[in-house]
Amino acid sequence: MGNLPFASVEELQRALERERYLADRGLATAIYLAVSLDKPLLLEGEAGVGKTEVAKVLARLLDRELIRLQCYEGIDASQALYEWNYSKQLIAVRAMQDVTAEAHVEDLFGPSFLVERPLLAAIRAGSRAVLLVDELDRADDEFEAFLLEILSEFAVTIPEIGRVAAEEPPVVVVTSNRTRELHDALKRRCLYHWIDHPALEREVEIVRARAPEVPEALARDVAAAVNRLRTFDIAKRPGVAETIDWANALAFLGAERLDAETARATLGAVLKDHEDQQLAAAHLSEVLEGDPAEP
């Protein structure tokens, strides 16, 4: 079982808060169980709700190395696990005498020529690491099946070297923005938690925790405006990360409240799509509804 230095979910929740990550009871419980039971934790939710940050905070709390595998379309096993340093091998061959090169061919596939990728690095680090598999939904089905095999045993056989296995598994956090449905086999292997956009009061607390220099009134104005933006028919709903970015930008400009002029000038901090910005700009009165600074 995992060695989590927290006696309860509540203690873990307080430790997360000290790291300025405000997790609700459900998420804190999922993290606590995943680490304690050596189970991968699968976090789903829209972009910007804090999925990736869970792994980063856990690495700090547990004093472990964070190893990140960023998934993308077309990623394959060699890019995630290991590959050989062919240019270094070629230099070594040229440095050998023709007569001796054949005799030392096995040396060319030794550890000094092996390039570790995140999954192999995590297997070798074992309990000294937190493995973050970020945005798995961007990879294809074949890679997902390969990852499931790795998560089942935390071992791999390298033909030229032999079997490499973790004595104890690393903590594993898998994230997905749900651009496609992950397979049931992988979900069964993991503990699962959906992270939603927070309620208004919770989002204000998060902004204040992550950006304490932002005045409370401004944090509330920004969180309320972002909550309204999420109800619009926009392509990319802003996450908590964008709320924090917007609040930071406004505070840097010296704003104490959010008004129409500053909102229009800083929409690029919260909306990253041109059409979304145009829609918001055309409906600023709705975005700022209830804001006393709005004329």
N, C-alpha and C positions, 0 to 999 in steps of 0.2 A: 504494500500500500504506500501511497505517497506520504512524504514527510512535510506536512503543512504546519508551519509554526504558529498556528492560530487554533485556539481551543473550541471555537464556535463560529457560527455564521456571523453573529453580531460582532465578534472581535475582528473578523476579516473585513466586515463592512466598515468598521471604524478605521482600520488600517488603510483601506482604499480611500476613504475620505481624507486621511492625512496626506495621501498622494494626490489630492484634488480630483479624485474620480468618484463621483456620486452614483453609486450603484443602488438600485432598489433591492428589496428583499429577495425577489425572485432571481435576479442576476447574481447577487452575492451567494445565494444558496447553490446555484449551478456551478459557479467557480469553486466553491468550497468542496462540493462533491466530486467534481472532475479531478481536482488535484489530489484529494484524499483517496479516491478510488482508482487512480491511474487511468482515467478515461479521457479520451480527447473531448474537447468542448467545441461544439459547432454553434457559432453565433450567426444568425441571419438577421437582416434588416436593411433598410435603405442606406445609401451612402451617407456618411457623416454623422451617424448616430453613436459612434464610440466603440465599434467592434474591435478595430485594430488596437485601440488604446488599452483594451483589457490585457492583451499579451504584454505590452510595454510596461504597464504598471505591475503586472505579476512578476516580470523579470526583476524589477527593482525591489519589490517586496521580498522575493525569495532569494535575492542576491545571486541570480543566475544569468548566464549569457543569453541574450535574445538572438535567435537565429531565424531569419525571415526568408520565406520562399514566396516571392511575388508571382502569382500565376497570371498567365496571359494566353491568348489564342495561339495554339501551335506548340506550346511547351511540351517537351517530351522527357523521358526518363533520364537521358544523359545530361540534360540541362538542369535537372533537379537533384540528381544523385552524384554522378561523377563523370569525368572524362579524362582522357590522357593528354598530356602536354606534348602535342606532336612536334611543335617547333623545337622544344628542348630535346626531344628524342632525336630529331634530325641532326641537331648540333652535336649530340653525343656520338652518333654514328659516324659523322664526318671526322670526329676527333680520334676515332679508333682506327687502327690499321685494318685494312681489308681482311687480313687473315684472322684478326681477333674479333672483328665485329660479329661474326656468326657465333663464336663461342660465348659472347656476352649478350646475345639477343634477349635472354630472359631478364637481364638487369635493366633493360630498357622499359620493362613493365613493372618496375619496382615502385615502392611508396614515394620515392623522390620525384617520380614523373606523374604521379596521380594528382589530379586537380579535384579537390573536394567541392561539391556543391551542397546546398543547404541540407538536404535530407541525409546525406552521408555524414556531414558535420554534426547533425543532431544525434544520429545513431552513436557516433563515437563519443560525443559529450555526455549522452545519457542524462542522468539526473542532475547534471550541472547546467542544463539548458532549458529554455522555453522555446519551443518551435512554433512559429507563427506561419500558417499556410493561408496566405491572404488572397481573397477573391477567387476561391476555387471555382466558382461558377463561370469564370472566364476561360477555364481550361476545357478540353473536350472529354468525352466519356472514357476514352482509353486511358488518359492520364488519371482520371478519377479512380478507375479500377486499379491502376498501378499504385496510387497513393493508399488505397484501402489495404492492399497487400502489405505495404510498408507499416501501416499503423497496426496491423494485426500482430506482427512479430518483432518489429524494430530490429530487423536483421536483413542483410543482403549478402549475396555471394558474388564476389568479384573474381571471375575466372582465373585471372593471372595472379591473384593474391590469396584468395580463399574467403572464408565466411567472416563477416564483421557483424557483431551483434552488440546491442546495448545491454549492460548488466542490469540497469534499471532504466525504464523509459523516461524520456523528457516529458515535461508538461507540454501538452499540445493544444493550441487554439486554432481552429479552422474558421475562416469567415466567408460569408457569401452575401452578395447584394441581391441575390435571387433573380438574376437576369435569365437564368434557366433553373429548372428543378434538379436538385441533386438526387442521386439514386438512393433508394431505401436501404440498400446494403451498407452504404457509408453512414447514413443517419442512424442505423441500428448500432453501429460501432461506437457512436458518440453520445454524450449527453447534449441535449439541444436546448437552446434558448433564443427566443425572438426578442430583439431590442427595438422598441418602437420609439418614435419621437416622444419626448417627455411632455408632460402637462405643463402649463404655463408657469406655475409656481416653481416646479422642479427645474425648469429651464432657467429661470431667473437665478436660482441657487447655483446651478452649474456655471453660468456666466460669472457670477460673483466669485466662485471658487477658482475658476480658471483664469479670470482676468480681474483680480481684486482692485486694480486701479480704475476700473469703470464705475462711475457713480451708480448708486442703486436705482435711482429714478431712470437713468438712461438704460441700464440693464433691463428694467421692466418694460420700457418703451420698445426696445429692440426685440425682446422675446415676444411681446404681444404682436408686433408687426410681422415677425417671422411666422408666428402661428397663423396669422391671417393669410400670409402668402401661400402657405401650404394648402389652403382651401381653394386656391385658384387652379385653373386648368393650365398648369405650366409643365414644361418638359422635365425639368430637374428640380424637384422639391428641395429646398435648402435643409441641411442637417444642422445638428448642434454645432458642428465645427464652423459652419458659415455664420451662425448666430454669434459665436465668439469673435470671429474675424470682423464682423460688421461692428460689434460693440467696441472692439479694440480700435478700429479705424476711426470711429466717431469720437472716442475719447482722446485719441491722438490729435484730432483736429480741434479739440477743446470744447466739443459739444457737451451740454449738460442734459439736454432733452433731444428727442428725435422730432424734427419738424420736416415739412415738405421739401424745403430747399436742400437741407443736408441729406435727406433720404434720397432724393433724385440724384445728387452728385456722387453718392457712395453706393449705388445699387450694385456696382461691380464687385463689391466685397461679399455680397450675399447671393446674387443670382449670376450664374456663369453661362447664360445662354442669351443671345441677343433678343430673340423673340420674347423670352420671359421678362427681360428688362423692359421692353416696350409695353408689354401688358401691364406690368406693375406700375410703370410711370403713368400710364393712362388711367389707372385706378388708385392713385395715391391716397385719395380721400378715404377709400375703403381700407387701404393698408394701415393708415394712421387713425382709423376710427377710434374715437374716445380719447385721443391724445390731446391734452390741453394746449399743447404748443401749436396744434393745427389751426389755422385761421378759420 
